[in-house]
Amino acid sequence: MTLHRLVLARHGRTTWNAESRMQGRLDPDLDDEGRAQALAAAPLLADYDPALLVASDQVRAWRTAEAVAKESGLVPRPEPRLRETSLGDWEGLTGSEVEAGWPGGLAAWGTDPGWAPPGGESRVEVARRAVPVLDELAEELAGTDEALTAMVVAHGGTISALTASTLGWPVEAWHSLQPLRNCAWAVLEHRFDRWRLRGWGLGA
């Protein structure tokens, strides 16, 4: 395998992040703080010397990827399969509003990766659609002895599902990962026969 390292970076902050409002497939842009976070993270992410840069096509991830692209000299590629978890009826609501309308729903969603919000999708379903993107990146970078890095800019829920699934963790252990803060990232490296978690929650 020539894909040796994966860097999975979360987007910068949006106004809705600041308000603890559920975003899901809704598409608020980065706020001033989020743009500053992306600019601060971009040179550090570029230091990984990625060969490919792929991003969710949702605007908050795409704007973050554009900042990385300017530092790395790469052209980012949009990938709809990297979109955030669909939260269905919860999208646009705060945590307290969700709890008022669906008592116990947040706890179920936070502890069971197979559980989906009403009208939304589970973390397991997110992994099912997103993991093939990583497989395709590995195929694209195959055929050389050089150890290469691919970079993905996406969303907290998507990155958690991708990481746990790629590492082969049992589903009941997926939520042991601490949620990524805005513009933090994870690093996975392929050693011998498997992917290993090299870093989690890294950032500027």
C-alpha angles and dihedrals in degrees: 000000000000096000096090102163138033122196113194113191129187121222125256125267124292128196088255091055088054090051093046088240121157110251108174109147094350111105119224115166126237115281123222091276091049092052090050090049091051092050091049094047097043099078092045091051091046088056088071085069096224119203092203134026118200125174142181109261092231108115098242092056094039093053089050091050090050090059090051091047092057090054097042100039091233129131109234118229120216116232119184092194088069094062119127123271112285106243096189114196092008097065113118094017130113121237092256091052091051092050091049093052099036109026110207093010096114091051091050092048091047096052107031117057089192093059120094130200113246107288091002139092136262127240088251090057090048091054091048092059098036105043093069087064089063091046090053092050089054090051091048093052095044123113103057134086092226117108104235137192128222120197126208124190111197143118137307097251094043093048092049091051092046093049098047093044094046091050089052095239118166110258093245089062098051095095092058086087112097110236112261117246119228113294093006120128147201128225123209122184129193111231123176104315106351151032115268131194108245099171140001129189094014117161152146 
